[in-house]
Amino acid sequence: MDKISLAGPLVYAIAAIGPGIGIGLIFAAYVSGVARQPEANNILRPIAFLGFALVEILALIGLVFAFL
Amino acid sequence: MSSTVLALTHTADPGFEPPGIADFNFPPIFPDTPFDFVTKPLLASVLAAIIVFVFFTLGARKGALVPGRFQFAVESVYTFIRNGIARDVIGHDFAKYVPYLVTVFAFISVNNLFGIIPLIQFPTLARFGFPLVLAICSWLIYLGIGIRRAGFFGYFKSIMFPPGLPVFIYPLLAPIELIQVLVVRPFSLALRLTANMFAGHILLLLFTLGGTYMLTNESLVLKLLAPFSLAGAIGLTSFEAFIEVLQAYIFTLLSALYIAEAMSDEH
């Protein structure tokens, strides 16, 4: 293992922290929303996955840059 | 102890080669012919198109009032997209866009699920060109809807200059919104799909190749640890199945959202 091959994974590990926290917050809010009002599940699901997709793209951009 | 380590390093001299980008480049199937552009992902995507076509054609052919088992499967895929995405997100006049959304969802699902189907075992959309074409389809559709609704200048004016903001915000907001609608949206749609499939495929490769390497290694410790790696590969395979359908759902959801935004009068 030389320095160059470790740089990408390490940078990606740092880049994944923020999206990890963000996705956790989104699904925590989704779960508590459904727990309080189970009939709102169908309204909340697209919103939750939309937020998930918008946060996830940050981690995936990091992944792409790790391989560049 | 040190002598065994030394012996290990000498016998296993090539070492473990982790999977990388090279695993996503396939050689042409018919080299040195005019058809040398045909590779495994291309054939897989054609096969996916055929599967989707046959699935929906057979399911819709009979149209029985009380559906059989197969027709029920086809109709539940259709109903899921129609009610869960098209009706809830787009709202009124959603019927026009249901065929596109259902087709895109089915095509992406099948292509992604190729990643865990034996003998194919490659998610076609991990090659950036395939999802890029799908994203450009969505891009053309929502731009076309917006331009037809408000005219070329009217549509871009409604994107770049949404009413009700202080004037000094507009020089900042207008370029950001324009870049987002024209570049970031299609690019992020394609990139999300590609990067997910790429990461999932590399993860599976890592666990299976690593398990195989440990199993064929001479060291007894590695041999004993190899089943854990292979069991991890099996667990990840089912996780991948979930991720692959979820990504198809997200692509369809975002396409529907962009269409709904282009249709609405207010930004």
Interface residues (C-beta under 8 A of the other chain):
Chain A: N42 I43 R45 P46 F49 L50 F52 A53 E56 I57 L60 I61 L63 V64 F67
Chain B: G20 I21 G84 I85 D88 V89 S188 L191 R192 A195 N196 F198 A199 L246 Y249 I250 L253 L254 L257
